[in-house]
Amino acid sequence: MGDLRDALRFLWAHKSFTATAVLTLAVGLGANAALFGLVNAILKPLPVPDAGRIVSIAADTRGDESGGFQYAFSIDAMEDLQKRAASFTDVFAAMIRFGGLASDRKPAQFFFAAVSNNYFTALRVQPHLGALFTGPSGAPASVVLGHSFWMKYFGGDPSVIGRPVRVDGRPAVVTGIVPKSFLGTFMGLEIDGYLTLDDLKVVDPDVERWLYRNRRARPLFVYGRLKPGVSVSEADAEMKGLMETLGVEHAETDAGVTARVVPEPLARPLPMRTVADAIPVVRLFSLAIAALVLLLACMNVVNLLLVRATARQREMAVRAALGASRARLARQTIAEGLVLSCLGGLAGLVVGQWVTGVFVSRFDIGADLPFAIDVGFDWRVFLYSLAAALLTGAAMGLWPAWRASRADARAALHDGGKSGSDSVDRQRLRRLLVVGQIAGSLALLVVAGLFVGSLTSAQRIDLGFDAAHLITMRLDPRQVAYDEARTNTFYKDLIDRVAAWPDVASASVAFNVPMTYLVGGGSIFIEGQPVDDSQPPATFLNRVGHGYFETMQIPIVRGRAFTEDDEQVTAKTRRIAIVNETMAKRFWPGQNPIGKRFRVYSATEPLLEVVGVARDSKYVLIFEQPRPFFYLPMERDVSMRTLHVRAKGDPRFLATRLEREVAALEPDLPIADLRTMEQSLAGVFGYLIFRIGAVQAGAMGIVGCVLAIVGVYGVVSFGASLRTREIGIRMALGAQPREVLQLILGQGVRLVIVGLAVGLTAAVGLGRVIAGFLPLVDAADYTIFAAIALALGALAVIACYLPARRATRVSAMVALRHE
C-alpha cells in the first residue's frame, strides 16, 4: 500500500506527465475494449440458463451448389432427431417468417418465428408476462410477443395478454411476452413474435401444401441442448451416424445429407461451415489488431517512463544512498506503471463502450428488420479490460523498474548528478521502440488500406444489373386480409399507376431483391439427366413479373422474357422458366437450352420449359462466384411481392410518392424496405462486411499512426535535448545550423527507414493471411503498400524535422552556461 501511495503522490505531482500517459493508454486500452466488446456482443452466449450447452445442428448436403445454404432441416427430420438423438435433452427448431399483426390499430410489420412446441422449454425461457406455449392451440393461433414489439406496438400495456389480434388477417390471441433480455435465436435480429409450427398453418393455410410431411422442404434452423457430460464432438459423431441411418430409411430425400454439431455462437448469423470456420479466425484477427494498437500505446508510455527515469536518476540514487533496497525501488516504479494503466484502463473502458455503442447504432443492414445487438455493460468486457490494464501496467513498469533497481548512487551524484545524462543502452531501447512503433503503425495502415481496397473492389463489381435509378418496396396485402383476387387487382393497379408517372422508366414486381434476406430455391431435376449423387443439385430462384428484366436491365441473351400472358394465360397450360447463363452451361453444355425442361422441388412436380436465358447476375452475395439461377413467372397466389421501380432521375425523390400511392389504394397496408437499390446493396449481403472492415481497420490504422508519429517526435525531441551541450559546443566551434539539422534529422530518419522496412515485411505476411479468409482482398496490390509506406514515412520525417529544426536555434552561450 505504501508503494501505491507513493505512486499516487508522484503522479499527482507530475500532472502533465500523468495526463499524457493516461490518455495514451486510454486510446490503446479503449481500442481493445471496443473491439472485444463488439466481438463479445456478437458471440456472447444466449441469455438463457446453461447457454454453453446450446448447440446448432446444421445439415451438410453432398453436392451442395448453393454455397453452403443447405444447412436447414425438414419438420419430419427434426422430429426424427427429437425422438432418436441420445446426446440431447432437447432438440428444437425455428424458422423465420414475415407477416403483419393488427389489433385495434393500423397493422404493423411482424417479423416472427414459427417454432417447435418445445422451443421455450428447451431454452428454459420464462415469460415476462402471461405464458409461453408448449404446444399448438389451433384456431385462433396463440402468439407470444417479443418484448420490444410489445413496447413499441402496444406501449407495454400488460392487459394485452388474452387480447385477440390478427396475424396476416387471420385470428390469433396474445398469450405471453418474452423477457427483455431474450431477443430470439437469430443473431442480430430481435424477433417480434412467435407461433408454433402447427399454428403457422392457421395463419397461413398455404404452408400445409408444401411444408408438412415433405422431407424436401427444409426451412428449419435446428438446435439442441446437450446432456450433462456430453461433449460437442460426441454429439457430432452421434449425429453423423443418425443422419446416415435416416439416409437409408428415406433414401429418396435424405440420402447424402449429414449433419454438424457446433456451439451455437459459432453458428451466427448462419450455420454455414465457412462461417463456423471463419469466426475464430476473425475473432483472433480482430483482437490481434487491437493488441497491436495497445502495444503501440505501451511503447509511447514506456518511452515517457524512460524519459522520467532519466530525469529521476538523481532521486533514485539518493534513495539508494539512504538505504532503499533494489526491490523497493523496483516496486515503486512498477506501482507507478500499474496506477497509470488502471487509470488508462478505466478511461479506455468508458471510451470503448461508447465507441462500440456508436459503431453498432450506425449499422445499416439494408433492410427493415428489427436489428439488435446487445452492447450494454458486460462483466466479460470489464474483466477483459481490467486484465489488459494490469498486464499492461506490469509490462510497462518492468524495464524502468529494472533500471531503477540498478541505480548507482556514486555515479549519479558525481559532479552534481547531471540529470540530463542518459545511458547508451537506454537510448538504444528508445530507438528500438521507435522502430517498433513505425513498423506496427505501417502494418495497421496496410491492413486498413487492404480493407478499403476490398470495399472499393466490391463497389466496382459487375452486378449483372443496373443498380442506379432503382427503388424498391416490399408489400403483402395478406396482412390486411386480402384474398387472391383483391391482391392481384391491387398490384395491377399499383404498377399501372406508378408506370404512368412521367419520371418513371418502368415498374415491375418480384418476390425478392438481389442480395437481400429473402432467398428462394430448391432442388432441380433435369429431364433426361439422372441424379448421379444421392442429392439432386439445388439452386436459387426468383418469381418475377412481366417487365422485370427491363426494369432491372438484365439482358435476355437468348429466347424471350416473360409477358403478362405468362402470368395469366400461359401458366394454366404451360409452365415456363428463364435460366441464367451459368445454369444453361452447367446442365446443357454445348446445347441450345431453349425448349429444355426440368422440375423444381421434387421429381413429381410438373416440368418447366426454358423459354429464355438471362445474363448472369449477383443473387445472394456480392462476392459470390457465378452460380446456376432461374426465374419463374409471378404466380397469382404469391401475396408478398417487392415493387421494383426504375426512375429516369434520382430514385429517392419517388419514395414519398410511392407511399402516397399505396395509401391511396389501401391506407392500412404496411410498407417495408422502401429504399433505393444502392441503399439495399449497402446491407449484410452487399457491402456491409467490407464497410465494417474498412471502418474498423481504418480507425485502428489512424490511431496507430498518430501514436507512432507522437513516439517518433518524442524520441527525437528528447534525444536533441540531451545533446543540447554537444550542439552548443559544435556551434561554438563553427558548426552551421544546416550541419546540426542533418545530424539530428539523420538519426531520426534512419530509425524511420528501419521501421518502414520491418513494417513492410510484416505487412506483406499479414496481407496474405487476410486474403486467405476475406474475399476481394488483393494482398498482391503493392501500390497500397508503397503509397502507405511513403505517406507514413513523410509524416515521420516531418515529426523528426520539427525538433531537429528547433535544435538549430540553440544558443551556444545558453548551452554552455553551466559548463
N, C-alpha and C positions, 0 to 999 in steps of 0.2 A: 504493500500500500504506500510505503514511503517513496518508492520509485515512481509510482503513478502520480503521487502528489507533487514530487519534484518535476516530473514531466509536464504536468499541467501548469505549474508555476512558470517553467521555462517557456512553454508555448504561448502562454498569456503575455509574457514579457516581450515576445517577438511576434506581434500580431500580423505583420505583413508577411513574414515567412510562413506562419501558420495558415493564413488565409490562402496564400498561393498553393501550398501543398494540399490543403483540404479540397480546394476547387479542382486541382488537377486530378486528385484521387476520385473525387465525385464524378468527374467525366468518365474515367475508366471503369469504376465500380457501377456507375449508373448505366453504362452501355451493357455491362454484364447482367445487371438486374433487369433491364428492359428486354434483352434477348431471352434470358432464362424465363422471365415472366411470360413472354409470348409463347415460347415452347411449352412451358408448363400449362398455360391456358389451353393449348391445343391438345396436349397429351395427358392432362390430369385425369385421374380415374373418375368414373361416373359417380355422382353424389348419392350412392346407394350403399347399404351395408355390404361388407366383404366384396368391394368392387374389384379387387385384384383377382377374383375367381371368375369374373365375367369374361368370356372369350367370344370371338367371332368365328362362325363356321362358314367358310367360303368354298363354293364349288370351284373345281378345276375341270374344264371340259377339253377333252382331247380334240385337237384340230381347231381350237377357238381362233377364228379370224377377226374377232371383234376388237382385238387389242386388250383382252382381259376383262371384258364386261360381262362375261357369262359366269358370274360368281353367285348368283341367286338360286333359290330352290323353288320347287312347286309346293303347293299345300300338301299333297299326298306324301312327297318326300320328307317334308318337315314332320308330318305326323308319324312316319316310319321312324325317324330319328328320336322322336319323343318316346316311342314305345320300346326301342331296342338299344339305344345308346346307353351303356352302363357307366360311362365316365362322368355323367352329368346328373345333378339333382333335378335340373330343369333344362328343357330345350324350348325356346320361344322365338317368335318371329314378328316382323313388322314390314309393311310396305307403305310407300308414300302415295298420297292421293291429293288431288287439287279439286276444291269444290267451293261452295258458298254456304253460309249459315245465315238464317234470318230468324228474328224473333218478332218483336213488335216494332221494329225499326227497319231501316234500309239494309238489304243483305250485304254481308261483308265477305271478302275473300277468306276462305277457310282451308288452310294447309294442314291436312290431318293425316294420321297414320291409322291404317287398318291393321290390327294386331291380333296375335293369338290370344285365346282366352286366359292363358296363364302369364301374360306379359307383365302385369304389375306384381303378381305374387312372386314370380321368378326374380324380379328385380328388388322385391321387398320394399316397394314404394308405398308409403302411407298417404292417405288423402289429406289435402289441406282442408277441404270441406266435403261433405257427402260421403259417397262410397265409390270405390273403383271396381269396375265389373270383373267378374271371374268367369263369365260365360255369356252366351248370346241372350238377348232379351226378346228378339222377334220384332213385331211391329207394335208400337213405334220403337225405333232403334235407341239404344242407350248411348249417350255421348258424354265423354269425360273431357273437360276443357283444360287447356294449358293455362297456367297462372297469368301470363302476360295478356293472352287473348281475353281472359275473363276480366282483367282490369281495364283493358282498352275498350272492349265492346260493351261490357255490362257494368263498367265503373266499379268493379269489386263488390257488387251487390250480393250479399250472402243468400238472399231469397231466390237466387237463380236455380238452386237445387230443386228439382222437380218441375221446372218450367218447361213447357212444350216449345220446341223450336222446329225449324225446317232445315234439313241438310240437302242441298241440291233439289229443293222443292218437295222433299219427302218428309213425313212427320218423324220427329225424334224427341227425346226428352233428356235434359241435362241431369246426370246422376252424381257427378263429382267434379272436384277441382284438384289438380295435382299440386304438390308443394312448389314454392317459388324456385327452389334450387334445382328442380328436375326439369330439364329442357327437352328431354327425349333422348333417343339413341342415335341421332344423326348429327355428327359433329358440325358445329357452325350454324345449325338451324334450330330454332325453337318451335316445336310442334304446337299448332293452335288447338288441336284436339285429337281424340282417339275414339275409334269404334272397333268392335270385334270384327274379325274376318267374316264371321257368319252374318253379322248385322250389315255388312257392306252391301250385300245383295238386296237389303231392304231399301237402302237409299239409292242404289244403282242396280236395278234388276238386270242390266245388260251383262254384268260381270259373271252371272251364272252361266252364260253361254260359253265363256272362254276360260274362266279361272278355276272352277271347281271340277274335280275328277278329270283333270287334264294335266298329266305329268310333263307335258312340253311347255306349259305356261309356268315360267319360273321367275316370279317377281319378288320373292320374299328374301329379305335380309334375315339370316338365321343366327341366333346367339345361343350360348349355353352357359350354365353356371356349374363349374367344376365341383365335383365332390371333394370333401376334405382329403388331403393326401394324394390326390390325382394331379399329376403334372401336365403341362401343355403337351409335351412330347408324347406322353402315354395316351392322352385323349386323341392326339393327331393320328397315332398308329391305329387306334381302335376305329376312328372314322374312316380311314382308308380301307380297312378290312370290311367295314359295314357297307360302304359305298360299292365295293366290289361285289358284295352279296346282292345288293339291290340291283346292280347292273346285270346280274344273271337272272334275277327274278323278273325284272322289267327290261328285258334286252332291247326292246324296240325303242324305248325312250331314255333309259338310264345307263345303258352300256357306254363305257368311255367317260363317265363322269365320276371323278373322285372328289376329295374334299381336303381342305387345310384347316387346322385349328390354330388361331393366332390370338395373342392377347388383344382385347377389344381396343385399347388405344392405338395399336399398330394397324388397325383396320379403318382408320379415319383418313379422309372422308369416305372412301370406298374400299371395300375389302379386296382390292386387286393385288396380285402378287408383287407387281412392280412398286406399288405404294408401300406395302408392308416392308419390302426390302430397302426402300429408299429412306423411310422415316428415320431409322437410327443414324444413317449417314448424314442426312440433312441436319438432324439434331446435333450430332458431333461437330459438323462443319460450322454451324451457327455459333455454338459455344466456343469453338476454336478461334473464330474471328473475334468474338467478344474478348476472349482471353488475350489475344494479341493486342487489342486496344488497351486492356488493363496493363499488359506488360510495358507498353509504351508510356503509359501514365506513371508506372512504377519507376521506369528509367529516369523520367524527369524528376520525380521526387527524390530518388537516390542521388541524383546529381545535386539537388538542393541540399540534401543532408551532408553530402561530401563537402560542399562549399561551407556549410555551417561547421562541419568537423574541422576544416582547415582554420576557420576563424576562431574555433574554440580550443585550438591546440594548447594555448597558454592555460586556459581554465582547467583542462583535463590534466595538464602537467602539475598544476598547483594542487589539484585534488589528490593526484598520485603521491606528490611530495608530502602531503598531510596525512597519508596513510590509507587512502582509499584503495581497495583491492581491485585487481583486474576484473573480477566477476562483478563487483559493484559498479564500475564504470560501464561495463558492457550491458548490465541490466538497465541502467538508466537510459542508455541510447535505444535499446530495444523497446523500453516502455514508451519513449517518445514516438517511435515508429508505430506502436500499437494504438496509441491515443490518436495520432494523425489518421491512421487507417480506419479506426472506428468512427471518427467524426466524418471522414470522407465517405464511409460506407453508409451511414445514416442519411447523409445528403444524397448519395447516389441512389439509395433505395427509393427516396421520395421522387427524385428526378426520373428514375427508371419506371416507377409505377405510372407517373404522369405521362411519360413518353409512350409507354405501351397503350395506355387508355386512348390517347390522341391518335396513335397509329391505327388501332383497331377501329376507332369510331369513323375513320376516314376510308375504311374498306368500302368499295363499291363492287358487289358481286355480280352486277349486271342483270339483276332480276329482282322482282318484288316478292322476295321471300323473307320470312322472319329471321334475319341473320342475327346470331347472338353468340359471342364468345365471352366467357366469364374471365375478366382480367382484374377482378377485385382483389383485395388483400388476401394473400395465401401464405400460410406458415412455411410452405416449401420455399417460396421466394425469399422470405425473411431469413430463414436458416441458411439458404444458399448465399445470400448477400453477407450475412454475418461471418460465415466460414471464409468466404472470399476476402473479407476485410481483415480478419485475423491472420490468415495466411499471408496476405499482402504486407501487413504490418511487420510480421516476424521476418519475412524475406527482406523487406526494405532495411530493417534495422541490423541485419547480420553483419554486413561489411563495415558500416560505421562503428558498430559495437566492437568488432574485431580490431579495428584501427584504434578505437578509444582504449581498449584493454592493453595496447602496446605503447601507450603514452610514455615518452622518455622525458622525465622532469628536467634532467641536466641539459639535454639538447634544446628542449623547448624554451628554457629560461635563459639560455646563453645569449648574451648581448641584448638582454631585454626581451627575448622571446618574440621575435618579429612575427606577428600574427599573420602576415601576408604570405609567409613561405608555404611551399607546398611540395610534397614528395613526388618523386618521379613516378612511382607505381600508382599513386592516387591520380595523377594527371593521365596516366595510361588508361586507368579504369574509366575515367570520364570520357576519354576519346572512344573507347570501345562501346560505351553506352550510346554515344552519338551515332557510331556506325550501326549499332543495332536499331536505333530509332529510325534512321534513314531507311534501312533495309526493311524493317517491319512496316513502315508507312508506305513504302513503294509496293510491297506485297498487297496491302489493303487496297491501295488505289487501283492496282491492276485488277484485283477481284471486282471492284466496283466498275471499272471500265468494261470488263467482260460481261457483267450483268447488264450494263447499259447497252452494250453491243448486242446482246441477245434480245433485249427489248426492241431495239431498232430493227434487227433481223426479222423478228416476229411481225412487226408492223409493216414490213415490206413483202411479206409472203403473199404469193398469188392465191387468193381465196377461191378462185373459180367463179366468183360472182362479184358484182359491183356493190360494195357496202355503202358507198356515198349516196346521199339523197334518199336513203331508205328510212322509214319509220314503221314500227310495228306496235300492235297492242293485242293482248290476249283477252278473249271473251268466252263466256259459257252461259248461253241462255237457259240451260237446265237449272242454273242457280235460282232463277225466278220462275221455275215450274213450266217452262215452255215445252211443248211436245215437239215431235219431229217436224210436223208441217209448219208450225209457227217459227221454229228455229231456222228452217231453210228460207222462209219468207223474210225473216229478219236479216239474214246475211245477204240475200239478194238485194234487198232494198238498201242496205248499208253500202255495199260495193257500188251499186249504181249511182248512189248519191255522191260518194267520195270520188269516183272516177270521173264524174261530170265537172268537178272543180277545175277551173282553168289552170291552176298551178300544180295539177297532179298529172303525171305522165301515164300511170297505170296503177291498178289495185287488184289484189287477189287475196286468197286465204290459203293457209296451210295449217297442218296440225302443230308443227314446231318450227322454231327458228334455228338455223345452224349454230352450233357451238353454244347451246344453252342447256338447261337442266332437263328439258323434255326430249327424251330419246326413245324412239320406237325401233323394233327389229324383231327378227325371228329366224328360225331355221328355214333353209330353202332346199327344194328337191328339184333338180334339173331333169326335165323329161329326157329319157333315153340315156341318162348317166347314173349308173348305180352308185350308191354311197359306199365308198371304199372303206372308210373308217366306221366305227360304231356310232359316231355322231355326225349328222349332216352338217354342212357348213352353215354358219349363221352370219347374217349381215344386218345392217341398219336400213330403215326405210322411212319415208315421209309420205303422208297423204296431202295432196296439194290440189288446189282448184285450178280451173282454166285461167290462163293468163299469168300463172305463177312464174314460168320460165322467162317471160317477157319482163315481169316486174323485177325479178332477181337478176335479170340479164345473164342467165345461164344459157349458153348456146346449145341448141339441139344439133348435134353433128351428123346425125343420120335419122331418117324417119321423120316423125312429126311430134308435136307437143299435144297435150290434152286439149279437148274442146269442151264447150258447155254440154254438148250432146253426150260426151263420155260419162258425165255425172248423172244425167237424167234418163237417157235412152239406151246407150250402148251398154251401161252397167247391168241392165236387166237380161241381156242376151249374150254378152261377151265381156269377159274380164280381161283387162289390159294393164300393161305396166310400161314404164320407161326406166331403162337401166343406165348406169353411168359407164364411162369408157373402161374402167378397170374391171367391172363386172362382166362386160362383154368380152374382154380379152381373157379373163380368168376362166370363164365357163364355155365360151365358144371361140377358142383361138383360131384365127385364120378363117373364120366363117362370117357370114352376114347374120347378125343377131336378130334382125327384123323377122318376125314370124316365129322365132323360137319361143318355147313355152317352159314354164316352171311353176312349182307350187310353193306356198309360204305357210309356215307354221306346222303343217303335218302333211304326210303323204296322201291323205284322203281329201284334202282341200281341192276346190276347183282349180284348173290350170289357168295361169296368167299368160297372156300373149304379149310379147315385146313389140311395141309399135314405134319406139324411138330410143335413141342413145343420146344422153346428155353429157356435156363436158364434165370431167372430174371437178369436184369442189372439196372444200373442207366441211366436215359434217359434225364432228364431235369435239375434236381438239385442234388447236391452232397448229400444233407441230406434228400432227398425225401423218403417216405415210399414206399414199393412195390406197383406198380400200373399196371393195365392192359396195354398191349402194343402189337402191332403186326407189322409184316413186310410184304411188298408186293414186288414182283419181279420188278426190274428196268424196267419201260416202255420205249419203244424205242423213244417216243416223249418227254421224260424228258431231257432237254438240260443242265441245271445246275446240275453238279454232283461233288462229292468230291472223289478224288482218295485216297484210303487207302493203304499204303504200310507197310508191316511188314519186318523189316530188321533183318538180322542174328546178326548184331552188333549194334553199335551206329547209330540210325536213322539220326542224324544230318549230318552225312557225305554224306547222299543221297540228301540233299537239292539242292546243285548246279547242280548235275547231272540231277535231275528231271527238273529243269529249262531249262537246255540244251536240254533235250529230248522233252519237249513241244515246244521249239523254233524250233527244227528241223522239227517237224510236222506242226506247224503253228506259224511263227515268230511274228505275230501281236496279238496273243491271250493273254489277260491279265491273270495273275496268282494271286490268292488271298489265304490268310490263309495258306501259306506254313509254317507249324510248326509241331513240334512233338506233339503227343497226350498229353504228360506231360505238354508242354507249353500251350496247349489249356485248360487243366484242371485247370491251374492257373488263368483262367479268371473269368468273372462275375458269371457264373452259377456253377463254381467249387470252388476253394479255396480262391478266391479273398476277399470275405467278411470276412473270418476268418483271412486272412493275414493282411487286413487293421485293423481289431480289435486288432490283436496281436501287430502290429507295433505301433498303437496309444496308446493302454493301456501300452505297454512296455515302450515307451518313457516317458509317464506320470509317470509310476512307478519309473523309474530310476531317473527322475528329483526330484520326491518326496522323494526318498531315500537319494539322495545327500543333499537335503535341511534339512532333518531330522538329518542326521549324522552331518552336519555342526552345526545345532542347538544344538545337544547334546554336541558336542565338545566345543562350545562356552559357554554354561551354566556351564559345569563342570570346564572349564578353568577359567572362571571369578569367579566362586564360590571359587575355590582354591586360586586365587589371593587375594580375600577378606579375606581369612583366613591365609594370609602369617604370620602375627604376632603371631596368635594362633599356627601355625605349628612351628614357631621359638621357642616359649616358650616350647611347647611339646618336641621338640628335645633337648632344653637346659636342660630340666628336665629328660632326659634319654630315650625318646621315640625312637624306632628303625624305620628306613626307611620303613620296612615291615608294621609296625603298621600305619604309616602315609598313605601308599599306600592303605591299607584296609579301612581307614577312608574315604578318598576322593573317591576311586573307589566304595565303598559300597553305598554311596549316589547316585552316577550316575547309578549304576546297579539297584537299587531299582526303580528309575524313569523308566528305560528301561523295567523292568518286568511289572510294572503297565501299561505302554504304550502298550506293546505287548498284555496284557490281554484285554484291552479295544479295541485294533485294531482287535484282533481275533473275538471278539463278533460282532463288526460292519461288519467284512469281511464275516462272515457266513450269515448274513442277506442280505448283498449286493450280495453275490453269488447266493442266491435263487432268488433275483429279476432278475439278469442277465439270469439265466437259464430259467426264465419264458418267455422270448421273443427271446432268441438266441439259435438256435439248437446246439446240440452236446456239450453244456457246462455242465459239471458234477459238480454241486455245492456240491456234497457229496464226492468229491475226497479230503479227508482231508490230504492226503500226500502232496498235493500242499500247503495247509495251514501250515502244520508243517515245511516243508522244507523252505518256505519263512520266517516264524517266526524265525527259527533257524539262517538263513543267516543274516537277519536284526539284530537280537539280537547280533550275533557275531560282526558285523560291529559297532553297537552301543557301545558294551563293549570295543572294541578297541578305539573308539572315547573317551570313558571315561578314558581308561588306560593311554593314552598319557599325558594329563595334570596331572593325578594323579602321574605318574612316574616323571614328571618334579617337582612336589611339594616335592618329597622326597629329592631333591637336594638343597632345600632351606638352606642357611647358617643361623644358629641361630644368629650370630653376625650382619649379614646384616638385618635380620628381626627385630631385637630389637634395631637397631641403633638409631631410633627416639623415643624410649620409654623413 
